[in-house]
Amino acid sequence: MRILPYTMSHLAIIALSILLTYGCNAWRGSHRQPESTDLQRDAASLLAYMTPDEVNLAALEDAELAQERYQVKKILEEADALARSRIGYRTDKRDAPLTRAYIGHPPENLSCTEFIWLIYSSAGLDLGNFHIETKEMAYDKGVYEPYLVKLRPSTAVRPGDTLIYEYPDEELIREEEEAGRYRSGHAVMVVSSDQKIVIGSHGDESTPLGAPTGVGYRRLLTDWSQWTAGRTLKAIYRLREDYNMSIKDFPEFARPMGQYP
């Protein structure tokens, strides 16, 4: 009798491997995350990409922003400088948080909330040593007090306002309990309330197909209440009326405004 090259145990192992491979591939097919192109097609129905030159902040300062406070204009100028520096997007890195050492020397990539923290800090506002994520900004009290005031999402927006878009809190809690993580919200700053122009650091979900991700401008094609991927406006943060920003809080980082490498 001819001796088979494989024993029964070998054949059983091979069969099991085939079944596991088929099962894993089937699971991946039914549970795959949406492709980036799908996300960007969805974003195109709600957002328009704008280059910094299309926004023309100087012209806005002579028109819509003419009556805004000096501090608001300074923050928007810091944001515009970052938009012209080709900074990319990243998700939050809790193991390597942004610190004040990056003021005046921004990293190659920023998350949406890192961007907000950095432009306020670069303009002279002391928001603490680290940025706060969208979930906390949407649902917690006392975030960035006393310098920023948290307003209801029904408040009429103004230039310089930070808008926080999130999923419902109960969904985030359930996702964290079941999967150990939750979907990301988004944070942007209003540049023009009349033209619905915002600035921020944007990933695929916030970028129309064919446009670059990273720090830049977007124009909302609908109202302020919704962002992409099912996220809705949960909070508005506004600089306190009686707060006068000054670089004196940390003079070691003083530098000419709007200058980035």
N, C-alpha and C positions, 0 to 999 in steps of 0.2 A: 504494500500500500504506500502511495506517495505521501510524504510528510508535507502538510500545509505550511506555508511560510508564516502564518499567523495562528496563534492559539485562540481559543474561544474568549479568553479574557481580553486579548488584544482587540478582537472584533467588537466586543462589548464596549470597550473604551472608544473605539472609532465611531460606533453608532451613537454613543452618548455625546460625543463631540459634535457630530452632525446636528443632532437634535438641539443642543445648546446654541450652536451657531445660528440655526434657523430661527429659534425662539428669540434670541437677542436681536437679530435683524428685524424680525416682525415687530418686536416691542419698540425698537427705534423708529420704525416706519410709522407706527401709530401714535407715538408720543414725541415726535421730533419738534424742536422749537421752530417757530416761523423763520423762513429765510430772510436775510437782511433786505433783499430786494422787495419781498412782500411788505416788510415794515416801512420801507421807504416809499412804496406806492401808496400805502395808507396815509403816510405823512403828507404826501403831495396834495391830498384833498383838504388838508387843514392848514398847511403852512406853505410859504413861499421863501426860497433862499434869496438873500440879498448880500451883495458884496459891500465892504465898507465905503467904497466910492459911491455906490448907489444911495447910501443913507445920507451922507453929507452932513455930519454933525454940526459943522460950523454954520451952515444955513439954518439948521433947526434952532441953534442958539440965538439967532437973530429973529426967529419967528416964534414957534410954539414954546421954546424954552426961555424966551426973553424975560418972563415974569417969574421963573423958577429961582430958587435960592442958589447962591454961589456954590454951596456944598454939593447940591444935586448935579450941577454942571461939571464939577470936578470929578465926581464919581463916574459920570458918563464918559468923560474924557479918558479916564483910566481904563474903562472898559473898551473904548474904541481903540486905544493903543494896543491892548492885548489882541483885539480882533485883527489888527494889521501885522501881528507877529507870527502868524502861521502856527499857532499852538493847537495841538490835537486834543482828542477826547480820550478819557479813561474813566472806568468805574471807580468808585471810592476804594481806597486802599487803607484799611484799618491798621495794617501792620507797618505802613509807611505814610503817616498822615502829613499833610502840608503844615509847615511851621512858619514862623515869622522870618526865618532865614531866607525864605523865598521871596520876600518883599523886595522888589526891584530886580530880582533874578528868578523869574518864573520858570517852572519845569517845562519840559517839552509837551506834556499832556496834563489836562486838568479835568476833574469831574465838574458837574454843574454846580454843586454846592461849594467846591473848592474855588471855583471862579468867582462866585459871589463873595465869599470870605476874603479872597485876595484883593479884589478891586476896592472893597471897603477899607481894608487894612492899608492898601497902597495909598489911598486918599487921606489917611490919617486917623481913621476910626479904629478904636481898640475893641475888637470883638472877641478878645481872648486869644489863647495860644493855638487853638485848632478850630476847624470848621465844624458845623453841625449838619447832619444829613436831613433830607427832605421829610422823612417820616416824623422826626422830632419837630421840625419846623412847622409841619402841618398840624400836629395833634398835641404837642406839649405846650405848657405855659411858661412864660418867662424867658423864652429863647432870645438871646442877644439883647436882653434888657441891661441897662436903661436906654441904650442908644437907639434901638429900633422899636417901633410900636407895632404890635400885631393887630391887624384889622380883619373884619369879616370879609369873606369873598364877595359879598354883595356891594362892597364899597366901590365907588367910582375910582378907577385907577388914574395915577398921575405919573409923569416921567420921574424916574428914579425909584419907583416902587419895585420891590422884589415879589414875584408871583410864585407860589408854591402849588404845584400840581401833583396830586397823589391818588392812589386807589383808596377805597373805603377802608377804614381802620380795622374793621372786623375781618376783612379779607387778608390783610397783612398779618394780623395776629394768627389766623388759621394757617397761612402759608408757612410762617416761621415755626409753628408747632409741628406741622406735618413734614415739612421739607428742610427745616433748619435755616431757611433763607426766605426772602420775599422780593417781589418785583420792585424795581426802582421807580421813584417819582421823578419829577423834574423841577428845576428852579431857573427862572429867567428874570431879567431886569427890563422894565419898560423904558424905552427910549422915546417913543412918540405914542401918546395915547390917541391922538387924532388919526394917525396912520396905522395904528396897531403894530408898531415895530418894537421888537424886543431883541435883547442880546444875551448870550449865554454860551456855555460849552455843551455841544450837542452830539449825541451818539446817533446810531442808525435810526432809532425809533423817532427821532426828532429832526430827521434830515430827508428831504425829498430825493427821489431817485436821480442819480447823476450829479448831485451836489456834494461837496466835501463835508465831512464831519469835523468837529472841533469847535474852537471859539469863533463865533460869528453871529451874524444877524439873521433874524427870521421875521416874516410878516404874517400875522394871523389872518386867515381868509374867512373866519367866522367870528364869533364873539369871544370874549375873554374867558368864558366859563369852562371851556374844554381844551385839552391838549391832545396829543396823539396817544394811541394804544389804550384808549379808555380812561385816561387820567383826567381828573377834573380839578378845578380851582378850589383849594381848601383854605388858603390863607394869603394875606397880603401884608408885607412888611414895609414900613415907611420910616424914614429918618425922622426923629423927633423934631418938632418945630423949634424947640428952644435949645437944640444941641448945636454947638459951634465946634466943628472938627478942628483939630490942631495936631500937627506932627509932634508936638511936645510930649505926647504920651510915650513915644519911643524915638527920641531924636537920633539914635544910632542908625536908623533906617532912612533918615531924611535924604531926599534926592530931588532933582528937578522932576516935576510932574510929567507923566506920560512917556517917560524914556525907558525903553526895554531893549535888551540886546537882540 
